[in-house]
Amino acid sequence: MPDDSSGTDQVLPHRYADLAQRLESQIHSGGLRAGDRLPSVRELAGQFQCSISTALRAYEHLEALGLIGSRPRSGYYVQAQAATRELPQAIALPQSQPSLISSDLVSTVIDTVSRPGLMPLSYATPAPEFLPAASLNRITRNLIKQQPAQALSYLMSPGLERLRQQIAARMNAAGVEAAAEDIVITNGALEAINLCVRMLTRPGDTLLMESPTYYSLLQVAEEHGLRVVEVANDPTRGVDPEEVRRLVRRHRIDAALLAQNFNNPTGSLMPDAAKRELVQILGSAGIPLIEDDVYGELGFNGQRATPLKSFDTDDRVLYCSSFSKTLSPGMRLGWVLSRRHRRELARRKFTASCAAASLPQLLVSRYLDGGGYERHLRGMRSALARSVARFADVVLREFPAGTSVTRPQGGFVLWVQLPDRIDAMELFAQAAQGGIAISPGTLFSAAGQYQHHIRLNCALPWTPKLEQALCSLGWLAARMLRKSAAAGA
């Protein structure tokens, strides 16, 4: 994907996104059924009194999501599976506080999927083809040549001022009141989250987390000796504020750690009204909220997802993010935003690792100054939407009956629920033997739930080898199901 790719027109994102959402609602409600022919682009523009460019962008967006398809010289049609695709079901969580998943299990999985030569469907990182590698390479060479002293020396905490100014400007554009002095640059978002957890809690405290959630966040809780209370994360709408309210009343919760913009692994997006209510519930109870928002820029509808922090009127939300999902995982460049705790966070960052790497800070700052980041994001969002839809289509076609997949609204991971007779850990082991790395669902729950789920990384260039790997994974799952059925007969 070219690093300077841009959208097909200059239509305001919300125009085509709103139109696409209306059509998507008609598909899921049954108003538009599988096989129905959609109006032509010109007819759609006339019906909704919008430009042809807006109508075309809406159709392209729905096609990228796998909901509609085009036929040569015939137009657009609702895909056969679009209205019938089942979503993974939410799992009833245990009422008691769960024990955290074994770190040995996580280490075993990471050691396995890190073997060279495996098809990388496990790690949630974008392949270089989705990133502006050419631009970053050019800027890096120029920095080493033009600013060697600054590029090769320390930039002490809280980090490069110009970069913090740029991040603050982007946060303000997203509805979050921020200033450069409120931001501390970190080695990725995970270090930012670690700093916040260490500052806000003590061993034995209780942390509210969604389920399923990214397994490294569970490891953070274990590392700090915390108990975890899980709140169910709906594959579409995220956590239910009323359930959070119930848990807050029932448990003594010391802090919350949530990712509600395209959660990893489900890709769910919490509605803005629910976000506002969630922040109010936690704020009223005096519970600080650590927000993990590394996927917030990667919404498929072209809009930046609203951070929870934007509804924070009492400065109780500590906002953590990074450029790992949009520019480069290897640069390890993240940040934490908090006016209330900025000095303490900067001090803790200094004592933890002295400073974030200088060259990545200078590199990203210059790249942002160049004005290409928004063009890159537009191209990346579109490419990721197409890739996720393509992955979902192959999984539903090749995996055994009873398999369901999420419909992520952003990000690039796919959450797959397998038939109950298929054990995800066994599938993980057999897939690794066959040269395929996947993430078993058990990793994503403190209570060890999701034994029949897997997570797939979709941010990979589509190749015959990749398609064959997915087909092989489906064949392995079908074989396991047949064996399990035979054993139980």
MIFI-744460 format. One line per field, with one value per residue (C-alpha): residue number from 1; residue in one letter; chain; x, y, z. Coordinates in Angstrom, 1 decimal. Each point is the difference from the previous one (the first is absolute). Example, Ala and Ser with C-alpha at 12.3 -4.5 7.8 and 13.67 -1.06 7.14 Angstrom:
2
num: (1, 2)
residu: (A, S)
chaine: (A, A)
u: (12.3, 1.4)
v: (-4.5, 3.4)
w: (7.8, -0.7)
//
This chain:
489
num: (1, 2, 3, 4, 5, 6, 7, 8, 9, 10, 11, 12, 13, 14, 15, 16, 17, 18, 19, 20, 21, 22, 23, 24, 25, 26, 27, 28, 29, 30, 31, 32, 33, 34, 35, 36, 37, 38, 39, 40, 41, 42, 43, 44, 45, 46, 47, 48, 49, 50, 51, 52, 53, 54, 55, 56, 57, 58, 59, 60, 61, 62, 63, 64, 65, 66, 67, 68, 69, 70, 71, 72, 73, 74, 75, 76, 77, 78, 79, 80, 81, 82, 83, 84, 85, 86, 87, 88, 89, 90, 91, 92, 93, 94, 95, 96, 97, 98, 99, 100, 101, 102, 103, 104, 105, 106, 107, 108, 109, 110, 111, 112, 113, 114, 115, 116, 117, 118, 119, 120, 121, 122, 123, 124, 125, 126, 127, 128, 129, 130, 131, 132, 133, 134, 135, 136, 137, 138, 139, 140, 141, 142, 143, 144, 145, 146, 147, 148, 149, 150, 151, 152, 153, 154, 155, 156, 157, 158, 159, 160, 161, 162, 163, 164, 165, 166, 167, 168, 169, 170, 171, 172, 173, 174, 175, 176, 177, 178, 179, 180, 181, 182, 183, 184, 185, 186, 187, 188, 189, 190, 191, 192, 193, 194, 195, 196, 197, 198, 199, 200, 201, 202, 203, 204, 205, 206, 207, 208, 209, 210, 211, 212, 213, 214, 215, 216, 217, 218, 219, 220, 221, 222, 223, 224, 225, 226, 227, 228, 229, 230, 231, 232, 233, 234, 235, 236, 237, 238, 239, 240, 241, 242, 243, 244, 245, 246, 247, 248, 249, 250, 251, 252, 253, 254, 255, 256, 257, 258, 259, 260, 261, 262, 263, 264, 265, 266, 267, 268, 269, 270, 271, 272, 273, 274, 275, 276, 277, 278, 279, 280, 281, 282, 283, 284, 285, 286, 287, 288, 289, 290, 291, 292, 293, 294, 295, 296, 297, 298, 299, 300, 301, 302, 303, 304, 305, 306, 307, 308, 309, 310, 311, 312, 313, 314, 315, 316, 317, 318, 319, 320, 321, 322, 323, 324, 325, 326, 327, 328, 329, 330, 331, 332, 333, 334, 335, 336, 337, 338, 339, 340, 341, 342, 343, 344, 345, 346, 347, 348, 349, 350, 351, 352, 353, 354, 355, 356, 357, 358, 359, 360, 361, 362, 363, 364, 365, 366, 367, 368, 369, 370, 371, 372, 373, 374, 375, 376, 377, 378, 379, 380, 381, 382, 383, 384, 385, 386, 387, 388, 389, 390, 391, 392, 393, 394, 395, 396, 397, 398, 399, 400, 401, 402, 403, 404, 405, 406, 407, 408, 409, 410, 411, 412, 413, 414, 415, 416, 417, 418, 419, 420, 421, 422, 423, 424, 425, 426, 427, 428, 429, 430, 431, 432, 433, 434, 435, 436, 437, 438, 439, 440, 441, 442, 443, 444, 445, 446, 447, 448, 449, 450, 451, 452, 453, 454, 455, 456, 457, 458, 459, 460, 461, 462, 463, 464, 465, 466, 467, 468, 469, 470, 471, 472, 473, 474, 475, 476, 477, 478, 479, 480, 481, 482, 483, 484, 485, 486, 487, 488, 489)
residu: (M, P, D, D, S, S, G, T, D, Q, V, L, P, H, R, Y, A, D, L, A, Q, R, L, E, S, Q, I, H, S, G, G, L, R, A, G, D, R, L, P, S, V, R, E, L, A, G, Q, F, Q, C, S, I, S, T, A, L, R, A, Y, E, H, L, E, A, L, G, L, I, G, S, R, P, R, S, G, Y, Y, V, Q, A, Q, A, A, T, R, E, L, P, Q, A, I, A, L, P, Q, S, Q, P, S, L, I, S, S, D, L, V, S, T, V, I, D, T, V, S, R, P, G, L, M, P, L, S, Y, A, T, P, A, P, E, F, L, P, A, A, S, L, N, R, I, T, R, N, L, I, K, Q, Q, P, A, Q, A, L, S, Y, L, M, S, P, G, L, E, R, L, R, Q, Q, I, A, A, R, M, N, A, A, G, V, E, A, A, A, E, D, I, V, I, T, N, G, A, L, E, A, I, N, L, C, V, R, M, L, T, R, P, G, D, T, L, L, M, E, S, P, T, Y, Y, S, L, L, Q, V, A, E, E, H, G, L, R, V, V, E, V, A, N, D, P, T, R, G, V, D, P, E, E, V, R, R, L, V, R, R, H, R, I, D, A, A, L, L, A, Q, N, F, N, N, P, T, G, S, L, M, P, D, A, A, K, R, E, L, V, Q, I, L, G, S, A, G, I, P, L, I, E, D, D, V, Y, G, E, L, G, F, N, G, Q, R, A, T, P, L, K, S, F, D, T, D, D, R, V, L, Y, C, S, S, F, S, K, T, L, S, P, G, M, R, L, G, W, V, L, S, R, R, H, R, R, E, L, A, R, R, K, F, T, A, S, C, A, A, A, S, L, P, Q, L, L, V, S, R, Y, L, D, G, G, G, Y, E, R, H, L, R, G, M, R, S, A, L, A, R, S, V, A, R, F, A, D, V, V, L, R, E, F, P, A, G, T, S, V, T, R, P, Q, G, G, F, V, L, W, V, Q, L, P, D, R, I, D, A, M, E, L, F, A, Q, A, A, Q, G, G, I, A, I, S, P, G, T, L, F, S, A, A, G, Q, Y, Q, H, H, I, R, L, N, C, A, L, P, W, T, P, K, L, E, Q, A, L, C, S, L, G, W, L, A, A, R, M, L, R, K, S, A, A, A, G, A)
chaine: (A, A, A, A, A, A, A, A, A, A, A, A, A, A, A, A, A, A, A, A, A, A, A, A, A, A, A, A, A, A, A, A, A, A, A, A, A, A, A, A, A, A, A, A, A, A, A, A, A, A, A, A, A, A, A, A, A, A, A, A, A, A, A, A, A, A, A, A, A, A, A, A, A, A, A, A, A, A, A, A, A, A, A, A, A, A, A, A, A, A, A, A, A, A, A, A, A, A, A, A, A, A, A, A, A, A, A, A, A, A, A, A, A, A, A, A, A, A, A, A, A, A, A, A, A, A, A, A, A, A, A, A, A, A, A, A, A, A, A, A, A, A, A, A, A, A, A, A, A, A, A, A, A, A, A, A, A, A, A, A, A, A, A, A, A, A, A, A, A, A, A, A, A, A, A, A, A, A, A, A, A, A, A, A, A, A, A, A, A, A, A, A, A, A, A, A, A, A, A, A, A, A, A, A, A, A, A, A, A, A, A, A, A, A, A, A, A, A, A, A, A, A, A, A, A, A, A, A, A, A, A, A, A, A, A, A, A, A, A, A, A, A, A, A, A, A, A, A, A, A, A, A, A, A, A, A, A, A, A, A, A, A, A, A, A, A, A, A, A, A, A, A, A, A, A, A, A, A, A, A, A, A, A, A, A, A, A, A, A, A, A, A, A, A, A, A, A, A, A, A, A, A, A, A, A, A, A, A, A, A, A, A, A, A, A, A, A, A, A, A, A, A, A, A, A, A, A, A, A, A, A, A, A, A, A, A, A, A, A, A, A, A, A, A, A, A, A, A, A, A, A, A, A, A, A, A, A, A, A, A, A, A, A, A, A, A, A, A, A, A, A, A, A, A, A, A, A, A, A, A, A, A, A, A, A, A, A, A, A, A, A, A, A, A, A, A, A, A, A, A, A, A, A, A, A, A, A, A, A, A, A, A, A, A, A, A, A, A, A, A, A, A, A, A, A, A, A, A, A, A, A, A, A, A, A, A, A, A, A, A, A, A, A, A, A, A, A, A, A, A, A, A, A, A, A, A, A, A, A, A, A, A, A, A, A, A, A, A, A, A, A, A, A, A, A, A, A, A, A, A, A, A, A, A, A, A, A, A, A)
u: (0.0, 1.6, 1.0, -1.6, -3.3, -3.0, -3.8, -1.8, -1.5, -0.2, -3.4, -0.4, 0.3, -3.2, -2.1, 0.8, 0.4, -3.6, -1.4, 1.9, -1.2, -3.7, 0.4, 1.8, -2.9, -2.4, 2.1, 0.2, -3.7, -1.2, -1.1, 2.6, 0.3, 2.7, 0.1, -1.9, 1.3, 0.9, -0.8, 2.6, 2.5, -1.8, -3.4, 1.3, 1.4, -3.4, -1.9, 2.1, 0.8, 3.7, 2.8, 0.9, 3.4, -1.7, -2.2, 2.9, 2.1, -2.9, -0.2, 3.7, -0.1, -2.7, 1.8, 3.2, -2.1, -1.2, -3.6, -0.5, 1.7, 0.2, -0.7, 1.4, -2.5, -2.7, 0.6, 0.1, -1.7, -0.4, 2.4, -1.6, 1.6, -0.3, -3.4, 0.4, 3.5, -0.2, 2.1, 2.0, -2.1, 0.8, 1.0, -1.4, 2.8, 0.6, -1.5, 3.1, 3.3, 1.9, 3.6, 2.2, 1.0, 3.4, 2.9, 1.6, -2.8, 0.5, 3.8, -0.6, -2.3, 2.4, 3.0, -1.9, -1.3, 3.4, 1.6, 1.3, -1.8, -3.6, -2.8, -0.5, -3.7, 0.7, 1.6, -2.2, 2.5, -0.4, 2.3, 2.4, -2.1, -2.7, 2.5, 1.7, 3.4, 1.5, -0.8, 1.3, 3.2, 0.7, -0.6, 2.2, 2.9, -0.4, -0.1, 3.1, 1.8, -1.5, -0.5, 2.4, 0.6, -3.7, -0.9, 2.6, -0.2, -2.6, -3.3, -0.9, -3.5, -2.6, 1.4, 0.4, -2.0, -0.9, -1.4, -2.1, -1.4, -1.0, -1.6, -1.9, -1.3, -1.3, -1.6, -1.7, -1.3, -1.5, -1.9, 2.6, 1.3, 3.7, 3.3, 3.5, 1.0, -2.8, 1.7, 2.8, 1.7, 0.5, 1.3, -3.2, -3.5, 0.7, 2.7, -2.5, -2.6, 2.6, 0.9, -3.7, -0.7, 3.0, -0.8, -3.7, 0.0, 1.8, 0.3, -3.3, -2.1, -2.8, 0.0, -3.1, 0.7, -2.1, -0.3, 1.3, 3.0, 3.6, 2.0, 3.0, -2.4, -0.8, 3.7, 0.4, -2.6, 1.8, 3.4, -1.3, -1.7, -3.6, -3.3, -2.2, -3.8, -1.1, -2.9, -1.3, 1.0, -2.7, 1.5, -1.8, -0.7, 2.7, -0.8, -3.4, 0.1, -2.8, 2.1, 2.9, -2.2, -1.1, 3.6, 1.1, -2.7, 0.9, 3.8, 2.6, 1.6, 3.2, 0.5, -1.4, 2.0, -2.2, 0.4, -3.3, 1.1, 0.4, 0.8, 2.6, -1.1, -3.6, 0.3, -3.1, -0.8, -1.8, -2.7, 0.8, -3.1, 1.2, 3.5, -1.3, -2.0, 2.9, 2.3, -2.6, -0.6, 3.7, 0.6, -2.9, 1.5, 3.4, 1.5, 2.8, -0.2, 3.0, -1.0, 1.8, -0.7, 2.6, -2.5, -2.1, 1.4, -0.9, -3.8, -1.3, -2.5, 2.7, -0.6, 2.3, -1.8, -0.9, 2.3, -1.5, 2.2, -2.1, -2.8, 2.3, -1.0, 1.9, 3.4, -0.4, 0.7, 3.7, 0.2, 2.6, 0.7, 2.8, 1.1, 0.7, -3.2, 0.1, 3.7, 2.4, -0.3, 3.8, 0.5, -1.7, -1.3, -3.0, -1.3, -2.1, -2.2, -1.1, 0.1, -0.7, 2.9, 2.5, 2.8, -0.2, -0.2, 3.0, 2.0, -1.0, 0.9, 3.4, 0.7, -1.4, 1.9, 1.6, -1.3, -1.9, 2.3, 0.9, 0.1, -3.6, -1.2, 1.8, -1.1, -3.7, 0.0, 1.5, -2.4, -3.0, 1.4, 0.2, -3.8, -0.2, -1.4, -3.7, 0.5, 1.7, -2.8, -2.7, 1.8, 0.8, -3.6, -1.3, 2.6, -0.7, -3.8, 0.5, 2.4, -2.2, -3.0, 2.0, 1.2, -3.5, -1.3, 2.6, -0.5, -3.7, 0.5, 2.7, -0.6, -2.5, -3.7, -0.8, 3.0, -0.7, 2.1, -0.1, -0.8, 2.7, -0.7, 3.7, 3.5, 1.2, -0.7, -2.8, -1.5, -1.2, -2.3, 0.3, -2.5, 0.1, 1.7, 3.1, 2.6, 1.9, 3.2, 0.1, -0.7, 2.8, 2.5, -1.0, 0.1, 3.5, 1.1, -1.4, 1.9, -2.9, 0.1, -3.3, -1.1, -2.2, -2.9, 0.8, 2.8, -2.6, -1.8, 1.1, -2.4, 1.4, -3.2, -0.3, 1.4, -1.8, 1.3, 3.0, 1.3, 1.3, 2.2, -1.4, 2.6, 1.9, 0.4, -2.3, 1.9, -0.8, 2.1, -2.0, -3.3, 1.3, 1.0, -3.6, -1.4, 2.4, -1.1, -3.6, 0.8, 1.8, -3.1, -2.3, 2.1, 0.1, -3.8, -0.5, 2.4, -1.8, -3.4, 1.2, 1.4, -3.2, -2.2)
v: (0.0, 3.3, 2.1, 3.1, -1.5, 2.2, -0.3, -0.1, 3.5, 2.9, -1.0, 0.8, -3.4, 0.3, 0.4, -3.4, -1.6, 1.0, -1.3, -3.3, -0.4, 0.5, -2.7, -2.3, 0.3, -1.0, -3.0, -1.3, 0.8, -2.0, 3.1, -0.9, -3.8, -2.2, 0.2, 3.3, 2.4, 3.4, 3.3, 1.2, 2.5, 2.8, -1.2, -0.2, 3.5, 1.3, -1.9, 1.5, 3.3, -0.4, 0.1, -3.0, -0.1, -0.4, -2.8, -1.8, 0.3, -1.4, -3.0, -0.5, 0.0, -2.6, -2.1, 0.2, -1.3, -3.0, 1.1, 0.7, -1.0, 1.3, -1.9, 1.1, 2.1, -0.9, 2.2, -0.7, -2.8, -1.1, -2.8, -3.4, -0.3, 3.7, -0.3, -3.4, 0.1, -0.9, 1.9, -1.7, -0.2, 1.8, -2.6, 0.1, 1.0, -1.5, 2.0, -0.4, 1.8, -2.1, -1.2, 1.5, -2.2, -1.7, 2.0, -3.3, -0.6, 3.4, -0.6, -3.4, 1.6, 2.9, -2.4, -2.1, 2.7, 1.7, -2.9, 1.1, -1.1, -0.1, 1.8, 3.0, -0.1, 0.4, 3.3, 3.1, 2.0, 1.4, -1.3, 2.5, 0.1, 1.9, 2.6, 3.0, -1.7, 2.0, 3.4, -1.2, -1.3, 3.2, 2.1, -2.2, 0.4, 3.7, 0.2, -1.9, 2.2, 3.3, -0.3, -2.7, 1.5, 0.2, -3.3, -1.9, 1.5, 0.0, 1.8, -0.1, -0.5, 1.2, -0.1, 2.1, 3.2, 0.4, -3.6, 0.6, 3.2, -2.0, -2.8, 2.7, 1.6, -3.4, -0.7, 3.4, -0.8, -3.2, 1.9, -0.4, 3.1, -0.4, 2.0, -1.1, 0.1, -2.6, -2.6, -2.4, -2.0, -3.7, -3.2, -1.0, 0.1, -3.0, 1.9, 2.9, -2.4, -1.5, 3.4, 0.8, -3.3, 0.2, 3.6, -0.7, -3.4, -2.1, -3.8, -1.5, 2.8, -0.8, 1.0, 0.1, -1.4, -1.0, -3.6, -1.0, 2.4, 0.2, -2.6, 2.3, 2.2, -3.1, -0.6, 3.6, -0.7, -3.2, 1.7, 2.6, -2.5, 1.2, -1.8, 0.4, 0.4, -0.6, 1.7, -1.7, 1.7, -0.3, -0.8, 3.0, 2.6, -0.5, -0.1, 0.8, 3.1, -1.5, -3.1, 2.2, 1.9, -3.4, -1.1, 3.3, -0.5, -3.6, 0.2, 2.4, 1.0, 2.1, 0.8, -1.0, -0.9, -0.1, 0.2, 0.9, 1.2, -3.2, -2.2, -2.7, -2.7, 0.7, 3.3, 1.3, 3.7, 1.5, 2.6, 3.5, 0.3, -3.2, 1.4, 3.2, -2.1, -2.3, 2.9, 1.6, -3.3, -0.5, 3.7, 0.2, -3.0, 1.6, -2.8, 1.1, -1.4, -1.0, 0.2, -2.2, 1.6, -1.4, -0.8, 3.3, 1.4, -3.1, 0.2, -1.4, 2.8, 2.6, 1.7, 0.1, -1.9, 2.2, -0.6, -0.7, 2.8, 2.5, -0.5, 0.5, 3.2, -0.9, -1.0, -3.5, -1.7, -0.8, -0.3, -2.4, -0.6, -0.5, 0.1, -3.7, -0.9, 2.8, 0.7, -2.6, -2.6, -0.2, 3.7, -0.6, 3.6, 0.7, 2.5, 0.6, 3.1, 1.2, 3.6, -1.2, -2.5, 1.5, 0.7, -3.3, -1.9, 1.9, -0.9, -3.6, -0.2, 1.3, -2.5, -2.9, 0.5, 3.5, 1.1, -1.3, -0.5, 3.3, -1.0, -1.3, 3.2, 2.2, -2.2, 0.0, 3.7, 0.8, -2.4, 1.7, 3.4, -1.2, -0.3, -3.5, -1.7, 0.6, -1.3, -3.0, -0.7, 0.3, -2.6, -2.3, 0.1, -1.0, -2.7, -1.5, 0.0, -2.0, -2.4, -0.6, -0.7, -2.3, -2.0, -0.3, -1.2, -2.8, -1.0, -0.4, -1.9, -2.4, -0.5, -2.6, 0.9, 1.7, 2.4, 3.6, 3.1, 3.6, 3.0, 2.4, 3.7, 0.8, -1.4, -3.1, -3.1, -2.6, -1.9, -3.4, -2.2, -3.7, -2.8, -1.2, -3.3, 1.8, 0.9, 3.1, -1.0, -3.3, 1.9, 2.4, -2.9, -1.8, 3.2, 0.8, -3.5, 0.9, 3.3, 2.3, 2.3, 0.9, 1.3, -2.2, 1.7, -1.2, 2.7, 2.8, -0.7, 0.2, -2.9, -2.2, 0.3, -0.2, -3.5, -0.2, 3.3, 1.2, 3.4, 0.7, 2.8, 1.4, 2.7, -2.2, 0.3, -2.4, -2.7, -3.6, -1.3, 2.0, -1.2, -3.6, 0.4, 1.1, -2.9, -2.4, 1.4, -0.6, -3.6, -0.6, 1.3, -2.1, -3.1, 0.7, 0.3, -3.3, -1.8, 1.5, -1.0, -3.5, -0.3, 1.2, -2.3)
w: (0.0, -1.0, 3.0, -1.4, -1.1, 0.4, -0.2, -3.4, 0.6, 2.4, 1.4, 3.7, 1.8, 1.9, -3.1, -1.6, 3.4, 1.0, -3.3, 0.3, 3.6, -1.1, -2.8, 2.4, 2.5, -2.8, -0.8, 3.6, 0.7, -3.1, -1.9, -2.6, -0.4, -1.3, -3.8, -0.3, -2.6, 1.3, -1.8, -2.4, 1.3, -1.8, 1.3, 3.6, -0.3, -1.2, 2.8, 2.8, -1.7, 0.2, -2.5, -2.2, 1.7, 3.4, -1.3, -1.5, 3.2, 2.0, -2.3, 0.1, 3.8, 0.1, -2.5, 2.1, 3.0, -2.1, 0.1, -3.7, -3.2, -3.5, -3.2, -3.4, -1.9, 2.5, 3.1, 3.7, 1.9, 3.7, 0.6, 0.7, 3.5, 1.0, 1.7, 1.4, 1.6, 3.6, 2.5, 2.8, 3.1, 3.3, 2.7, 3.5, 2.3, 3.4, 2.9, 2.2, -0.6, -2.6, 0.4, -2.6, -2.9, 0.4, -1.3, -0.9, -2.5, -1.6, -0.2, -1.6, -2.7, -0.6, -0.3, -2.5, -2.2, -0.1, -1.8, -3.4, -3.1, 1.4, -1.7, 2.4, 0.8, 3.7, 0.8, -0.3, -2.0, -3.5, -2.7, -1.6, -3.1, 2.0, 1.4, -1.6, -0.1, -2.9, 1.7, 3.4, -1.6, -1.8, 3.1, 2.1, -2.4, -0.1, 3.8, 0.5, -2.5, 1.0, 3.8, 1.2, 3.5, 0.8, -1.6, 1.8, 3.5, 2.8, -0.2, 3.7, 1.4, -0.8, -3.5, -3.2, 0.5, -3.7, -0.1, 3.1, -1.6, -3.0, 2.0, 2.1, -3.2, -1.3, 3.4, 0.0, -3.5, 1.4, 2.7, 2.8, 1.8, 0.0, 0.2, -0.8, 3.7, 0.8, -2.1, 0.9, -2.9, 0.8, -1.6, -1.5, 1.5, 2.3, 1.9, 0.3, 1.5, 2.3, 1.3, 0.7, 1.7, 2.2, 1.0, 0.7, 1.7, 2.6, 0.2, 1.0, -1.5, -2.5, -3.7, -2.2, -3.5, -2.9, -1.2, -2.5, 0.1, -1.3, 1.9, 0.7, 2.1, 2.1, 0.4, 1.2, 2.7, 1.0, 0.1, 2.4, 2.3, -0.7, 0.1, -3.0, -0.4, -3.5, -1.8, -3.2, -3.3, -2.6, -3.5, -1.5, 2.7, 2.6, 3.8, 1.4, 2.3, 2.2, 0.6, 0.9, 2.5, 1.5, 0.4, 1.5, 2.7, 0.6, 0.1, 1.4, -3.2, 0.1, -3.7, -3.4, -3.1, -3.2, -3.8, -1.6, -3.4, -2.1, 2.9, -0.6, -0.6, -1.0, -1.9, 1.9, 0.2, 2.9, -1.0, 1.1, 2.3, 1.8, 0.3, 1.6, 2.5, 0.8, 0.7, 2.3, 1.9, 0.7, 0.7, 2.5, 1.9, 0.0, -2.1, -2.3, -3.6, -2.1, -3.6, -2.6, -3.4, -2.4, -2.7, 0.2, -3.2, -2.0, -0.4, -3.3, -0.4, -0.5, 3.3, 3.1, 2.8, 3.0, 2.9, 3.5, 1.1, -2.0, 2.5, 3.1, 1.8, 3.3, -1.5, 1.3, -3.4, -0.8, -3.7, -1.5, -3.7, -2.5, -3.7, 0.1, -2.0, -2.5, -0.7, 1.4, 2.8, 0.2, 0.8, 3.4, 0.2, 2.2, 2.5, 3.0, 0.4, 3.5, 1.4, 3.5, 0.1, -2.6, 2.4, 1.8, -3.3, -1.4, 3.1, -0.1, -3.7, 0.8, 2.8, -2.1, -3.2, 0.1, -3.5, -3.0, -3.1, -1.6, -3.7, -0.1, 1.6, -2.5, -2.8, 0.8, 0.7, -3.4, -1.7, 1.7, -1.1, -3.6, -0.1, -1.4, 3.1, -0.8, -3.5, 1.3, 2.5, -2.7, -2.1, 2.9, 1.3, -3.4, -0.5, 3.5, -0.5, -3.3, 1.7, 3.0, -2.3, -2.1, 3.0, 1.3, -3.4, -0.2, 3.7, -0.5, -3.2, 1.1, 3.7, 1.2, 0.4, 3.2, -0.2, 0.5, -0.4, 1.2, -2.3, 1.3, -0.6, 0.1, 0.8, -1.6, 2.1, -0.5, 2.9, -1.0, 2.0, -0.9, 0.7, 3.6, -0.8, -1.3, 2.7, -1.0, 1.8, -1.9, -3.3, 0.9, 0.5, -3.2, -2.0, 1.3, -1.1, -3.5, -0.2, 1.1, 3.1, 1.6, 3.4, 2.1, 1.7, 3.5, 0.1, -0.1, 3.3, 3.6, 0.7, -2.8, -2.0, -3.9, -0.3, -3.4, -1.4, -2.0, -1.0, -3.5, -1.2, -3.3, -0.6, -2.5, -3.8, -1.8, -1.7, -1.2, 2.9, 2.5, -1.5, 0.1, 3.7, 0.9, -2.0, 1.8, 3.3, -0.9, -1.0, 3.3, 1.9, -2.0, 0.6, 3.7, 0.0, -1.8, 2.4, 3.0, -1.4, -0.6, 3.5, 1.5, -2.1)
//
